[in-house]
Amino acid sequence: MTVTKLERLKHVGITLAVGIPLAVLFLMDEKPDLPSRARNLIPEELTAESMTSADFGEESGAALFSIKGHVPEIMQSFEVLPSFGSRGPAIRAVNWTNTAPMRVYSQPNNQNCSCFACARDAQICKIASEWLNKEGSLLYLDPNPQGTSYILNRDERQIIVIWNRPL
């Protein structure tokens, strides 16, 4: 049984007529799960429970999570240092800073920020400023402008995560 060129063209046409709309529907239905991507930014030492507040912008965002379980007294983050030569990037561990009143917290590259680590959500900025003016919270400001910054309130068992890149 031979298939003519016309029959082949019909089969290809039917396949395209059915396949393209199905592919478009499949791709449009797939939405990024931004809350789970923000949850993945939380350090491994902490277990996030629920997201209290969030601001998902196109270029940056912030989220406030409650923490379940143990909260360490000391937290560390890892920073990539500029490398010289062919050994690859060097990495160093950096302890998070204890917050205290009257201390200035600014982004290293002097970005024009509305509050802590360039978060733009008014509610999150208000909470962050309250935490920064109390003794005992921990914060980490990433020196990389595209990095993730954190402020952790051990008493209230909550963490604010701020990212300066699309999720």
C-alpha positions, -999 to +999 in steps of 0.1 A: +000+000+000+016+032-011+010+066+004+007+095-021+022+129-015-013+144-011-021+119+017+012+127+034+004+164+033-030+158+048-015+138+077+011+165+083-016+192+082-039+173+106-009+167+129+000+204+129-036+215+133-041+194+164-005+196+178+001+233+177-031+243+198-023+215+222+013+227+226+001+263+231-024+252+258+002+231+276+028+259+276+002+285+287-011+263+315+024+259+330+028+288+354+059+293+376+053+284+412+068+315+427+060+307+464+079+274+462+108+291+444+110+318+472+108+290+498+138+273+481+159+304+488+156+299+526+188+285+541+189+247+547+193+251+584+158+265+587+124+249+579+099+273+565+063+268+575+039+293+559+044+324+538+029+354+556+035+381+530+051+383+496+059+407+468+068+390+435+081+416+411+094+409+377+130+419+386+130+414+424+109+405+453+106+397+490+087+372+511+081+367+549+080+331+561+073+317+596+098+291+607+091+257+622+115+239+644+150+248+656+165+282+649+203+282+652+221+309+673+246+314+645+239+314+608+263+315+579+261+322+542+287+315+515+301+343+493+319+338+461+352+357+459+368+370+428+393+344+415+427+349+400+441+322+378+427+289+367+417+275+401+381+287+398+361+308+422+370+309+459+342+306+485+342+319+520+317+314+549+304+346+564+285+348+597+252+367+597+253+400+616+235+406+649+211+435+645+211+464+669+196+499+671+216+528+656+235+506+632+234+514+594+226+486+570+232+495+534+237+475+502+274+475+492+269+489+458+249+519+471+217+511+452+188+534+456+167+513+480+135+520+498+145+499+528+166+469+539+182+451+509+161+469+483+128+453+492+099+472+477+069+458+496+058+484+522+047+458+548+079+438+545+100+470+548+081+480+579+087+446+595+124+446+585+129+481+600+113+470+633+135+440+634+167+459+626+160+483+655+158+454+680+187+435+695+190+399+686+178+395+650+203+382+624+208+396+590+228+388+559+232+413+531+245+397+500+273+418+484+263+405+450+235+428+436+218+398+421+221+378+454+196+369+481+196+388+514+179+377+547+168+390+580+158+365+607+139+372+638+146+344+663+120+356+689+091+356+664+105+327+645+102+344+611+125+352+582+124+378+554+140+367+521+148+394+495+160+386+460+172+410+434+167+389+402+137+372+384+127+340+401 
